[in-house]
């Protein structure tokens, strides 16, 4: 190759036709010319190449942030990571309840639609039918009929009617419980930081559902207490007004009318009036419970879920050893492989960028 180039130079130098152009002839000159052209083309493309590399680096770094950085090996850092992941889940769960995300409105739907509908469907018409009122009042009197007002009959009819409220009260607590469980499931799925730790996801879900079970038990006990409170102590003012209203309907000075009222105490009209009075009282209690049952459920279940959903879990986590914490942070193998590949590509792109920068500055 060297000999060939030397002969080429001699030819152009001694040629009568190309001697005056010998400096611009031959393969060496052509190679230099093409190299300069290639260099100019590369220089013109360097900004776009650098931009493409920087964009790729940003995308890979963003994906690395999404996938998460490698987990530390010491127990303190692992505990901190777990607590941060729990807080991220808890924040999303509260957003669902407070309205930042959809789902919490279903709890209001339980109170505004499901509970009133259940109260309207209670079988008061059957319990306060003429036949049942006669039966209950007669059984309440025993062998000696009542003298003026069948108070024991009233009480038994009211207690029997109010016992029907237990079902809708407990059903409302259960319905809110299922809504909260669904929000826990959705919140775990929406917590991006948790996606790489399936074991921790399962542990948080189990701990949250266990806490919700406790809150539901307390909510059910509280709403049942509300119903039992209404049954254990009646609002006497409601019934004290009833005799006055009956007297206003007739003429107290008419002895014949008084006698007819005495006879009426054992007629169908008398028992219908008892059923009507009890129905009115039960309606008043129903309106009260329609307001107090949601308050009790929110206080015992929703409020506690917002304040202390994972408190018991935090206590358990604080007692775990480093090995147990590491088991909670075992990643999905596919995600680990993906992060490794991204890290290698990121390293190559950064090396290419540094190489281009060094060449650009050198020239």
For each residue, the residues with C-beta under 8 A, 3 or more apart:
1: 4 5
2: 5 6
3: 6 7
4: 1 7 8
5: 1 2 8 9 26 27 28
6: 2 3 9 10
7: 3 4 10 11
8: 4 5 11 12 26 27 28
9: 5 6 12 13 22 26 28
10: 6 7 13 14
11: 7 8 14 15
12: 8 9 15 18 19 21 22 25 26
13: 9 10 19 22
14: 10 11 19
15: 11 12 18 19 22
16: 19
17:
18: 12 15 21 22 25
19: 12 13 14 15 16 22
20:
21: 12 18 24 25
22: 9 12 13 15 18 19 25 26
23: 29
24: 21 29
25: 12 18 21 22 29
26: 5 8 9 12 22 29 30
27: 5 8 30 31
28: 5 8 9 31 32
29: 23 24 25 26 32 33
30: 26 27 33 34
31: 27 28 34 35
32: 28 29 35 36
33: 29 30 36 37
34: 30 31 37 38
35: 31 32 38 39
36: 32 33 39 40
37: 33 34 40 41
38: 34 35 41 42
39: 35 36 42 43
40: 36 37 43 44
41: 37 38 44 45
42: 38 39 45 46
43: 39 40 46
44: 40 41
45: 41 42 48 49
46: 42 43 49 50 356 360
47: 50 51
48: 45 51 52
49: 45 46 52 53 356
50: 46 47 53 54 353 356
51: 47 48 54 55
52: 48 49 55 56
53: 49 50 56 57 349 352 353 356
54: 50 51 57 58 353
55: 51 52 58 59
56: 52 53 59 60 345 349
57: 53 54 60 61 346 349 350 353
58: 54 55 61 62
59: 55 56 62 63
60: 56 57 63 64 342 345 346 349
61: 57 58 64 65 346
62: 58 59 65 66
63: 59 60 66 67 342
64: 60 61 67 68 69 339 342 343 346
65: 61 62 68 69
66: 62 63 192
67: 63 64 196 335 338 339 342
68: 64 65 193 196 339
69: 64 65
70: 339
71: 77 78 81 326 329 331
72: 77 78 81
73: 77 78 326
74: 77 78 322
75: 78 79 321 322 325
76: 79 80
77: 71 72 73 74 80 81
78: 71 72 73 74 75 81 82 322 325 326 329
79: 75 76 82 83 317 318 325
80: 76 77 83 84
81: 71 72 77 78 84 85 329
82: 78 79 85 86 200 317 325 328 329
83: 79 80 86 87 314 317
84: 80 81 87 88 193
85: 81 82 88 89 191 193 194 197 200 204
86: 82 83 89 90 204 310 313 314
87: 83 84 90 91
88: 84 85 91 92 191 193 194
89: 85 86 92 93 187 188 191 194 204 310
90: 86 87 93 94 309 310
91: 87 88 94 95
92: 88 89 95 96 101 187 190 191
93: 89 90 96 97 183 184 187 208 305 309
94: 90 91 97 98 100 306
95: 91 92 98 99 100 101
96: 92 93 100 101 102 103 104 183 186 187
97: 93 94 103 104 107 183 302 305 306
98: 94 95 104
99: 95 104 105
100: 94 95 96
101: 92 95 96 104 190
102: 96 105
103: 96 97 106 179 182 183 186
104: 96 97 98 99 101 107 108 183
105: 99 102 108 109
106: 103 109 110 179
107: 97 104 110 111 176 179 180 298 302
108: 104 105 111 112
109: 105 106 112 113 114
110: 106 107 113 114 115 172 175 176 179 294
111: 107 108 114 115 172 293 294 297
112: 108 109 115 116
113: 109 110 116 117
114: 109 110 111 117 118 171 172 175
115: 110 111 112 118 119 168 172 290 293 294
116: 112 113 119 120 290
117: 113 114 120 121
118: 114 115 121 122 167 168 171 172
119: 115 116 122 165 168 286 289 290
120: 116 117
121: 117 118
122: 118 119 164 165 167 168
123: 126 127 164
124: 127 128 161 164 279 282
125: 128 129
126: 123 129 132
127: 123 124 132 157 160 161 164
128: 124 125 132 133 157 161 275 278 279 282
129: 125 126 132 133 275
130: 133 134 268 271 272 275
131: 134 135
132: 126 127 128 129 135 136
133: 128 129 130 136 137 153 157 271 272 274 275 278
134: 130 131 137 138 271
135: 131 132 138 139
136: 132 133 139 140 153 156 157 160
137: 133 134 140 141 146 150 153 157 271 274
138: 134 135 141 153
139: 135 136 142 156
140: 136 137 150 152 153 155 156
141: 137 138 144 145 146 150 152 153
142: 139
143:
144: 141
145: 141
146: 137 141 149 150 151 152 153
147:
148:
149: 146 154 243
150: 137 140 141 146 153 154 274
151: 146 154 155
152: 140 141 146 155 156
153: 133 136 137 138 140 141 146 150 156 157 274
154: 149 150 151 157 158 239 274 277 278
155: 140 151 152 158 159 234
156: 136 139 140 152 153 159 160
157: 127 128 133 136 137 153 154 160 161 274 275 278
158: 154 155 161 162 231 234 278 281 282
159: 155 156 162 163 231
160: 127 136 156 157 163 164
161: 124 127 128 157 158 164 278 282
162: 158 159 165 227 230 231 282 285
163: 159 160 166 227 231
164: 122 123 124 127 160 161 167
165: 119 122 162 168 169 227 230 285 286 289
166: 163 169 170 224 227
167: 118 122 164 170 171
168: 115 118 119 122 165 171 172 293
169: 165 166 172 173 220 223 224 226 227 289 293
170: 166 167 173 174 220 223 224
171: 114 118 167 168 174 175
172: 110 111 114 115 118 168 169 175 176 223 293 294 297
173: 169 170 176 177 216 219 220 223 297 300 301
174: 170 171 177 178 216 220
175: 110 114 171 172 178 179
176: 107 110 172 173 179 180 216 219 297 301 302
177: 173 174 180 181 212 213 215 216 219 301
178: 174 175 181 182
179: 103 106 107 110 175 176 182 183
180: 107 176 177 183 184 212 215 301 302 305
181: 177 178 184 185 209 212
182: 103 178 179 185 186
183: 93 96 97 103 104 179 180 186 187
184: 93 180 181 187 188 205 208 209 212 309
185: 181 182 188 189 205
186: 96 103 182 183 189 190
187: 89 92 93 96 183 184 190 191
188: 89 184 185 191 194 201 204 205
189: 185 186
190: 92 101 186 187
191: 85 88 89 92 187 188 194 195
192: 66 195
193: 68 84 85 88 196
194: 85 88 89 188 191 197 200 201 204
195: 191 192 201 332 335
196: 67 68 193 331 332 335
197: 85 194 200 201 328 329 330 331
198: 201 202 330 332
199: 202 203 327 328 329 330
200: 82 85 194 197 203 204 328 329
201: 188 194 195 197 198 204 205
202: 198 199 205 206
203: 199 200 206 207 313 328
204: 85 86 89 188 194 200 201 207 208 310 313
205: 184 185 188 201 202 208 209
206: 202 203 209 210
207: 203 204 210 211 310 312 313 316
208: 93 184 204 205 211 212 309 310 313
209: 181 184 205 206 212 213
210: 206 207 213 214 312
211: 207 208 214 215 304 305 308 309 310 311 312 313
212: 177 180 181 184 208 209 215 216 301 305 309
213: 177 209 210 216 217
214: 210 211 217 218
215: 177 180 211 212 218 219 300 301 304 305
216: 173 174 176 177 212 213 219 220 301
217: 213 214 220 221
218: 214 215 221 222 300 301 304
219: 173 176 177 215 216 222 223 296 297 300 301
220: 169 170 173 174 216 217 223 224
221: 217 218 224 225
222: 218 219 225 226 296 297 299 300
223: 169 170 172 173 219 220 226 227 293 296 297
224: 166 169 170 220 221 227 228
225: 221 222 228 229
226: 169 222 223 229 230 289 292 293 296
227: 162 163 165 166 169 223 224 230 231 289
228: 224 225 231 232
229: 225 226 232 233
230: 162 165 226 227 233 234 285 288 289
231: 158 159 162 163 227 228
232: 228 229
233: 229 230
234: 155 158 230 238 239 281
235: 238 239 281 284
236: 239 240
237: 240 241
238: 234 235 241 242 280 281 284
239: 154 234 235 236 242 277 281
240: 236 237 243 244
241: 237 238 244 245
242: 238 239 245 246 277
243: 149 240 246 247
244: 240 241 247 248
245: 241 242 248 249
246: 242 243 249 250 273
247: 243 244 250 252
248: 244 245
249: 245 246
250: 246 247 254 257 261
251: 254 257
252: 247 258
253:
254: 250 251 257 258
255: 258 259
256: 259 260
257: 250 251 254 260 261
258: 252 254 255 261 262
259: 255 256 262 263
260: 256 257 263 264
261: 250 257 258 264 265
262: 258 259 265
263: 259 260 266 267
264: 260 261 267 269 270
265: 261 262 270
266: 263 270
267: 263 264 270 271
268: 130 271 272
269: 264 272 273
270: 264 265 266 267 273 274
271: 130 133 134 137 267 268 274 275
272: 130 133 268 269 275 276
273: 246 269 270 276 277
274: 133 137 150 153 154 157 270 271 277 278
275: 128 129 130 133 157 271 272 278 279
276: 272 273 279 280
277: 154 239 242 273 274 280 281
278: 128 133 154 157 158 161 274 275 281 282
279: 124 128 275 276 282 283
280: 238 276 277 283 284
281: 158 234 235 238 239 277 278 284 285
282: 124 128 158 161 162 278 279 285 286
283: 279 280 286 287
284: 235 238 280 281 287 288
285: 162 165 230 281 282 288 289
286: 119 165 282 283 289 290
287: 283 284 290 291
288: 230 284 285 291 292
289: 119 165 169 226 227 230 285 286 292 293
290: 115 116 119 286 287 293 294
291: 287 288 294 295
292: 226 288 289 295 296
293: 111 115 168 169 172 223 226 289 290 296 297
294: 110 111 115 172 290 291 297 298
295: 291 292 298 299
296: 219 222 223 226 292 293 299 300
297: 111 172 173 176 219 222 223 293 294 300 301 302
298: 107 294 295 301 302 303
299: 222 295 296 302 303 304
300: 173 215 218 219 222 296 297 303 304
301: 173 176 177 180 212 215 216 218 219 297 298 304 305
302: 97 107 176 180 297 298 299 305 306
303: 298 299 300 306 307
304: 211 215 218 299 300 301 307 308 309
305: 93 97 180 211 212 215 301 302 308 309
306: 94 97 302 303 309
307: 303 304
308: 211 304 305 311
309: 90 93 184 208 211 212 304 305 306
310: 86 89 90 204 207 208 211 313 314
311: 211 308 314 315
312: 207 210 211 315 316
313: 86 203 204 207 208 211 310 316 317
314: 83 86 310 311 317 318
315: 311 312 318 319
316: 207 312 313 319 320
317: 79 82 83 313 314 320 325
318: 79 314 315
319: 315 316
320: 316 317 324 325 328
321: 75 324 325
322: 74 75 78 325 326
323: 326 327
324: 320 321 327 328
325: 75 78 79 82 317 320 321 322 328 329
326: 71 73 78 322 323 329 330
327: 199 323 324 330
328: 82 197 199 200 203 320 324 325
329: 71 78 81 82 197 199 200 325 326
330: 197 198 199 326 327
331: 71 196 197 335 336
332: 195 196 198 335 336
333: 336 337
334: 337 338
335: 67 195 196 331 332 338 339
336: 331 332 333 339 340
337: 333 334 340 341
338: 67 334 335 341 342
339: 64 67 68 70 335 336 342 343
340: 336 337 343 344
341: 337 338 344 345
342: 60 63 64 67 338 339 345 346
343: 64 339 340 346 347
344: 340 341 347 348
345: 56 60 341 342 348 349
346: 57 60 61 64 342 343 349 350
347: 343 344 350 351
348: 344 345 351 352
349: 53 56 57 60 345 346 352 353
350: 57 346 347 353 354
351: 347 348 354 355
352: 53 348 349 355 356
353: 50 53 54 57 349 350 356 357
354: 350 351 357 358
355: 351 352 358 359
356: 46 49 50 53 352 353 359 360
357: 353 354 360 361
358: 354 355 361 362
359: 355 356 362 363
360: 46 356 357 363
361: 357 358
362: 358 359
363: 359 360
